[in-house]
Amino acid sequence: MSSLASDLRVERTPRMRAIRVLLRVLLGVGGGYAASAACSAALAIVLVRAMGFERGESTVLCAMLGFAFYLFALLWALTTAKLGRAALVFGGGVLLGYGVVQWLSPIMVSAVLLPLPIGG
């Protein structure tokens, strides 16, 4: 009976590793993208409001920095020891970034998504 249990554990171990790797890649790709987009948008608004940058310069600078941040986030998600820590950091970055965007944005971001009336 013990050999059957050990065979089952050996069979589950590669599957669990594959699932963990898949979750890690999905978190790195999706969570890293969301966190980098949120932080880039927040930084662009902060640069315009607090530092006096032009809107176009701020947008281009933060778009370029967003690529570097996304690469860092993806690599960090793939190499960190704890998957939960990466999820918390990415979730916190998304909430903080979009919170700053909502707080400092001159218009409501959700207002852009509303359909415009057709006709008049």
N, C-alpha and C positions, 0 to 999 in steps of 0.2 A: 504494500500500500504506500509506503514511503517513496518508493521509486516512481510510482504513478504521480504522486504529488510533486516530486522534484521535476518530472518531465513536464508537468503542467506549468510550473514556475518558469522553466527554461523556455517554454513555448510563449508564455506571456511577456517575457522580458523584451524580446525584439519588437513586439507590437507596441509595448509601452514606450520604448525608446523612439519608435517611429512616430507615435502620436505626440510625444513631447517635442520632437524635432519639428513636426508639422505645426504645432501650436506656437513654437518659438518663431518659426518663419512667418506665420500669419501675423503674430503680434509685432514682429519687427517691421514687416511691410505695411500693415494697416495702421498699427499704433504709431509707428515712427512717422508715417506720412501725416496722420492727423495731428500729432504733436508738433511736427515741423511746420505744418501749415498754420496752426494756431499761433505758435510762437513767432513765426515770420510776420503774420498779419499784425500781431500785437506790437512787435518791434517797429514795424513801419509806421503805425499810428503814433507810438511814443516818440519816434524820431521827428515826426512832423509837429506834434504838439509841444513837446518839451525841449527839443534840441534845435528847432527852427529850420529843419531840412525842407527842401521843396518836395512836393508830393511825388513827382516822377522819380527824383533821385532816391528818395526813401524806398519807393516800390522796387526799383531795380536793385538797389543794395540788398534789401531783405530777400528778394527772390534769389539772388546769388548765394546769400548766406543760408537760405533755406535748403539748398542742395547739399551744402556741407553738413548742416545739422541733420538732414535726413540720412546721409551716409553714416554719420556718427551714431545716430539712434539705431539704425539697422544693425550695424556692427556690434553695438553694445547689447542689443537684445539677443543676438546670436551667441555672445560670449559670456554674458552674466551668469552667475551661479544659480540665482533664484529667478524663476519665471514670474512669480507673483510680484517681486520687487519691480521688475520692468513694467508690468501692467499698471502698477500703482504710479510709477513715475510718469508713464505716458498719459494715463488718465488725469493725473494732476496737472501735467503740462497742457493738456487740451482744455481742461476747465479754467486754468489760470489764463491761458492765452485768449480764449474766447471771452472770458470775463473781462479782461482788459479791453478787448475790441468792443464789447457792448458798452462798457463804461465810458470810453473815450471817443467812440464813433460819433460823428456829427449827426448821422441819421441812423435809424434802426436798421440793422442788417437784415432782419426778416422782412422789412418793407419792400426790399428789392425783389423778393420772391413772389410777391402778390401779382396776379395777372392784371394787365392794364385793360380798362374798359374799351370795347370796340364800338365805334360809332359815337354819336354824341347827342 
